[in-house]
Amino acid sequence: MYKYTDNTQSNFLDFNQPIGLHMNPENRWVKMADAIPWEVFEKKYSRLFKGKNGRVAKPLRLALGSLIIQTKYQYSDRELVEQLTENPYYQYFIGFPGYQEEPPIDASTLVLFRKRLKMDVIMEANEYMLDAVKEKESSDKKDDDHNNPPSGGEGNGQDTKQEQFPENKGTLMLDATCAPSNIRYP
């Protein structure tokens, strides 16, 4: 059984913090939370729960957000639960209305999240985040172009700057002896 949740957090400033602490709007987790269309993924996630009976499943934002954080930093299940408990930015990212001192989930719950949400869902969320970054960079570049009108002078009006790539400083040699392999030993 699954109940839709309201994924819209009105504002990161409304995130309840103890002792009146304020969150930084430029924090990467605040930006990533705004870049992901949670409702798109919630529709896909709700299809996994066909029955009307049973215990209500954890919200998608908690599940997907936890797996994104775990994938980014390679945390173990127990370490992720500790990090989610300690970090208010992580709690904002996974959709909590305010800071909570209690662990949001048990480490064993992450196993269920991984069974329900395959790696392709995490990669799709990653694509949305990358698209948001690209759009921001392109809009910043357009703003810079509008702020700096072309000067009169010689040339055909094209941009005279060319991309400068760093000079090649050597050759990368890969050694497969240090790469992990899944060889079973008797």
C-alpha positions in Angstrom: 0.0 0.0 0.0 1.3 3.5 -0.9 0.0 6.9 0.0 1.1 9.9 -2.1 3.0 12.5 -0.2 3.3 16.2 -0.8 6.8 16.5 -2.2 6.7 20.3 -2.3 8.7 21.8 0.4 7.5 25.4 0.6 11.0 26.8 1.2 14.2 25.7 2.7 13.9 28.6 5.1 10.8 26.9 6.6 12.9 23.8 7.4 12.6 23.6 11.2 16.0 23.7 12.9 16.7 23.6 16.6 18.0 26.8 18.2 17.0 28.9 15.2 19.9 27.7 12.9 19.5 28.6 9.2 20.3 26.6 6.2 22.5 27.8 3.3 20.4 28.1 0.1 23.6 27.5 -1.9 24.2 24.1 -0.4 24.5 21.3 -3.0 21.8 19.2 -1.3 19.3 22.1 -1.3 20.0 22.6 -5.0 19.8 18.9 -5.8 16.5 18.6 -4.0 15.1 21.4 -6.2 16.5 19.8 -9.4 14.8 16.4 -9.0 11.2 16.2 -10.2 10.1 14.0 -7.2 6.5 13.7 -8.5 7.6 12.0 -11.7 9.4 9.3 -9.8 6.6 9.0 -7.3 4.2 8.0 -10.0 6.5 5.2 -11.1 7.2 4.2 -7.5 3.5 4.0 -6.6 2.9 1.4 -9.4 5.0 -1.0 -7.4 2.3 -1.1 -4.7 -0.9 -2.5 -6.2 -2.8 -3.6 -3.1 -4.9 -1.4 -0.7 -4.1 -3.5 2.3 -1.0 -3.7 4.4 1.5 -1.4 6.0 2.0 2.0 4.2 5.3 2.1 2.4 8.0 4.7 3.1 7.8 7.8 0.9 9.7 7.7 -2.4 11.7 10.8 -1.5 13.0 9.1 1.6 13.9 5.9 -0.4 15.4 7.5 -3.5 17.1 10.3 -1.6 18.7 7.8 0.7 20.0 5.7 -2.1 21.4 8.8 -4.0 23.3 9.8 -0.9 24.6 6.3 -0.3 25.6 5.9 -4.0 27.4 9.3 -4.0 29.5 8.7 -0.9 29.6 4.9 -0.8 28.3 4.7 2.7 27.5 1.4 4.3 23.8 1.0 5.4 24.6 1.7 9.0 26.8 4.6 8.2 24.1 6.1 6.0 21.6 5.9 8.8 24.1 7.7 11.1 24.7 10.4 8.4 21.0 10.9 7.8 20.5 11.3 11.6 23.3 13.9 12.0 23.1 16.0 8.8 20.1 18.5 8.4 20.9 19.0 4.7 20.5 15.3 4.1 17.2 15.4 6.0 16.0 18.3 3.9 17.1 16.3 0.7 15.0 13.2 1.8 12.0 15.4 2.4 11.7 15.9 6.1 9.8 19.0 7.3 12.4 19.7 9.9 15.5 18.3 11.7 14.9 15.1 13.7 17.3 13.6 16.1 15.9 10.1 15.7 17.1 7.8 12.9 14.7 8.2 10.0 15.0 4.5 9.0 16.6 1.3 10.1 19.6 0.0 8.2 17.7 -3.1 7.1 15.1 -0.8 5.3 17.7 0.2 2.8 17.8 -3.4 1.5 14.1 -3.1 0.7 14.7 0.3 -1.0 17.4 -1.3 -3.2 15.1 -4.1 -4.2 12.3 -1.7 -5.2 14.4 1.0 -6.8 16.9 -0.4 -9.3 20.1 1.4 -10.3 18.4 2.8 -13.5 16.0 4.9 -11.3 19.0 6.4 -9.5 20.7 7.1 -12.8 17.6 8.7 -14.2 17.4 11.0 -11.1 21.1 11.8 -11.7 20.3 12.7 -15.3 17.7 15.2 -14.1 20.3 16.8 -11.7 22.8 17.0 -14.6 20.3 18.6 -16.9 19.5 21.2 -14.2 23.2 22.1 -13.9 23.6 22.3 -17.7 20.5 24.6 -17.9 21.9 26.8 -15.2 25.3 27.1 -16.8 23.7 27.9 -20.2 21.5 30.5 -18.7 24.5 32.0 -16.9 26.4 32.1 -20.2 23.5 33.8 -21.9 23.4 36.4 -19.2 27.1 37.0 -19.6 26.7 37.4 -23.3 23.9 40.0 -22.8 25.9 41.9 -20.3 28.9 42.2 -22.5 27.8 43.5 -25.9 30.3 43.0 -28.8 32.7 45.9 -29.3 33.0 47.5 -32.7 36.2 46.7 -34.6 37.7 44.3 -37.0 36.4 40.9 -37.7 33.3 39.2 -38.9 31.5 39.5 -35.6 32.3 36.0 -34.4 33.7 35.3 -31.0 37.5 35.4 -31.3 38.1 33.4 -28.1 38.6 29.7 -28.7 38.4 27.1 -26.1 41.8 26.5 -24.4 42.4 22.9 -23.6 45.2 22.0 -21.2 48.3 20.6 -22.9 48.8 16.9 -22.7 51.3 16.2 -19.9 51.9 12.5 -20.5 50.4 9.1 -21.1 48.1 7.3 -18.7 49.0 3.7 -18.3 46.4 1.5 -16.7 47.4 -1.6 -14.8 44.7 -4.3 -14.6 46.4 -6.1 -11.7 45.1 -3.6 -9.2 41.5 -3.6 -10.6 38.9 -5.6 -8.6 37.7 -8.7 -10.2 35.0 -11.2 -9.2 37.1 -14.4 -9.3 35.9 -17.2 -7.0 38.6 -19.1 -5.3 38.0 -22.7 -4.2 
